[in-house]
Amino acid sequence: DLESGLKATFEWYKENEAWWRPRKAATEAKYAQLGR
């Protein structure tokens, strides 16, 4: 169901921050260079 799926997704992101955090930072830096 939706609730358990969202919970699992949030848990994955909390447990795998080392994977997504650098990618998020790179994306934000790219948008900052573009002035967005």
NORHU-V385883 format. One record per pair of residues at least 24 apart in sequence whose C-alpha atoms are under 7 Angstrom apart, sorted by the first residue. I is the first residue (numbers start at 1). GAP is how many residues later the second one is. D is the distance in Angstrom with one decimal. If there is no record, write none. Layout:
i:I gap:GAP d:D
i:I gap:GAP d:D
//
This chain:
none
//
